[in-house]
Amino acid sequence: MYSLIASCKSAEVDPRIWLEDVLSKIPYNERDKKDMTELLPRNWAKSNQTCSE
């Protein structure tokens, strides 16, 4: 868990916002066979620029 929070800080992403969003998307990504790497903090920040600090 610490490494995920550290990754968020490194990507300048609010860990709480990131975690809430990612937890809501995981079931759909698994079902649709989407690439889970898009949910990593740095990749997530690129597609959610309004949510990053």
C-alpha positions as CSV (number, residue, x, y, z in Angstrom):
1,M,0.0,0.0,0.0
2,Y,2.9,2.4,0.8
3,S,4.4,1.9,-2.6
4,L,1.0,2.9,-4.3
5,I,0.8,6.0,-2.2
6,A,4.4,6.9,-3.0
7,S,3.7,6.4,-6.7
8,C,0.7,8.8,-6.3
9,K,2.9,11.4,-4.7
10,S,5.6,10.9,-7.4
11,A,2.9,11.5,-10.1
12,E,1.4,14.4,-8.1
13,V,-1.9,12.6,-7.7
14,D,-4.2,12.7,-4.7
15,P,-4.0,9.1,-3.3
16,R,-7.5,9.2,-2.0
17,I,-9.1,10.3,-5.3
18,W,-6.9,7.9,-7.3
19,L,-7.8,4.9,-5.0
20,E,-11.6,5.7,-5.1
21,D,-11.5,5.9,-8.9
22,V,-9.4,2.8,-9.4
23,L,-11.4,0.7,-7.0
24,S,-14.5,1.6,-8.9
25,K,-12.9,0.7,-12.3
26,I,-11.2,-2.6,-11.5
27,P,-14.2,-4.8,-11.9
28,Y,-15.0,-3.3,-15.3
29,N,-11.4,-3.5,-16.5
30,E,-11.2,-7.2,-15.6
31,R,-14.5,-8.0,-17.2
32,D,-13.7,-6.1,-20.4
33,K,-10.1,-7.4,-20.4
34,K,-8.7,-3.9,-20.5
35,D,-5.0,-3.2,-19.7
36,M,-4.7,-2.7,-16.0
37,T,-1.5,-0.6,-16.4
38,E,-3.7,2.4,-17.4
39,L,-4.8,2.5,-13.7
40,L,-1.3,3.0,-12.4
41,P,-0.9,6.5,-10.8
42,R,1.3,8.0,-13.5
43,N,-0.9,6.7,-16.4
44,W,-4.1,7.5,-14.5
45,A,-3.0,11.1,-14.1
46,K,-2.6,11.5,-17.8
47,S,-6.2,10.7,-18.4
48,N,-7.5,12.4,-15.3
49,Q,-5.6,15.7,-15.3
50,T,-8.4,17.6,-13.5
51,C,-8.0,15.3,-10.5
52,S,-4.3,15.6,-10.0
53,E,-2.8,18.2,-7.6
